[in-house]
Amino acid sequence: FKMVEAFTSMIDCHKGEDGHYANVYFHSFSCWTGQHIIHATFALVVSFIFIIISIVVALTYYDS
């Protein structure tokens, strides 16, 4: 789950004192503007693919 946590940390945004949303771990990134859109989209896509592959592997080794 560390891999999913690494990718989802890119979309962990909180409202700052100035009213703008900033990333929790990378304070220099304003959320959903500029390069953050590219990074967040990539993180979501890779996380989704990783979860699908994990489910397929789990179902492959499941004994009923």
C-alpha positions in Angstrom: 0.0 0.0 0.0 3.0 2.3 0.2 2.8 2.7 -3.6 -0.8 3.8 -3.5 0.0 6.2 -0.6 2.9 7.7 -2.6 0.7 8.4 -5.6 -2.3 9.7 -3.5 -0.1 12.0 -1.5 0.0 14.1 -4.7 -3.7 14.9 -4.4 -3.8 15.5 -0.6 -4.7 19.2 -0.6 -5.8 21.5 2.2 -6.9 25.1 2.3 -4.2 27.5 3.4 -4.4 30.7 5.3 -4.7 32.7 2.1 -7.7 30.7 1.0 -6.0 28.7 -1.8 -5.6 25.0 -1.7 -2.0 23.7 -1.4 -0.5 20.3 -1.3 0.2 19.0 2.2 3.6 17.5 1.4 4.7 19.9 -1.4 3.7 23.4 -0.2 5.0 25.0 -3.4 2.3 23.3 -5.5 -1.1 25.0 -5.7 -3.7 22.3 -6.1 -5.5 21.9 -9.4 -3.5 24.5 -11.3 -0.7 24.2 -13.8 1.5 21.2 -13.4 -0.5 19.8 -10.4 -3.3 18.8 -12.8 -0.8 16.6 -14.7 0.7 15.1 -11.6 -2.6 14.4 -10.0 -4.1 12.9 -13.1 -1.0 10.6 -13.5 -1.3 9.6 -9.8 -4.9 8.7 -10.1 -4.4 6.7 -13.3 -1.4 4.8 -11.9 -3.2 4.1 -8.6 -6.3 2.8 -10.4 -4.2 0.5 -12.6 -2.2 -0.7 -9.5 -5.5 -1.5 -7.7 -6.9 -3.4 -10.6 -3.7 -5.5 -11.0 -3.7 -6.2 -7.2 -7.3 -7.4 -7.4 -6.6 -9.7 -10.4 -3.6 -11.2 -8.6 -5.6 -11.7 -5.4 -8.4 -13.4 -7.3 -5.8 -15.6 -9.1 -4.5 -17.0 -5.9 -7.9 -17.2 -4.1 -8.8 -20.8 -3.1 -12.5 -21.4 -2.8 
